[in-house]
């Protein structure tokens, strides 16, 4: 696939949004469970978000 394909935009947006939602989910989960946020766990959620897309 080259960069001129129109489907590349939807793939990129989907990947970015899944990373953001994974990070947000872990952020709120750690806030509820531990009473404070954990940056390392949040970044793991950002990295793992696109895997479960």
C-alpha positions as CSV (number, residue, x, y, z in Angstrom):
1,X,0.0,0.0,0.0
2,X,1.3,3.4,-0.8
3,X,0.5,6.8,0.8
4,X,-1.8,7.9,-2.0
5,X,-4.5,5.4,-1.1
6,X,-7.6,7.0,0.5
7,X,-7.9,4.1,3.0
8,X,-4.7,5.2,4.7
9,X,-6.5,8.1,6.4
10,X,-9.1,5.9,8.0
11,X,-6.4,3.4,9.1
12,X,-4.3,6.2,10.7
13,X,-7.3,7.8,12.4
14,X,-8.5,4.4,13.7
15,X,-5.0,3.7,15.1
16,X,-4.7,7.1,16.8
17,X,-8.2,6.9,18.3
18,X,-7.7,3.4,19.6
19,X,-4.5,4.4,21.3
20,X,-6.2,7.4,22.9
21,X,-9.1,5.4,24.1
22,X,-6.8,2.7,25.6
23,X,-4.8,5.4,27.4
24,X,-8.0,7.1,28.7
25,X,-9.5,3.8,29.9
26,X,-6.4,2.9,31.9
27,X,-6.0,6.4,33.2
28,X,-9.5,6.3,34.7
29,X,-9.2,2.7,35.8
30,X,-6.0,3.5,37.8
31,X,-7.5,6.7,39.2
32,X,-10.5,4.7,40.5
33,X,-8.5,1.8,41.8
34,X,-5.5,3.6,43.4
35,X,-6.8,7.1,43.9
36,X,-4.1,8.6,41.7
37,X,-3.0,8.2,38.1
38,X,0.0,6.1,37.1
39,X,1.8,7.4,34.1
40,X,3.6,4.1,33.3
41,X,0.4,2.2,33.3
42,X,-1.3,4.9,31.2
43,X,1.4,4.7,28.5
44,X,1.0,0.9,28.5
45,X,-2.7,1.5,27.8
46,X,-1.8,3.8,24.9
47,X,0.5,1.2,23.4
48,X,-1.9,-1.7,23.9
49,X,-4.9,0.2,22.6
50,X,-4.2,-0.4,18.9
51,X,-3.6,-4.1,19.6
52,X,-7.3,-4.6,20.6
53,X,-8.6,-2.6,17.7
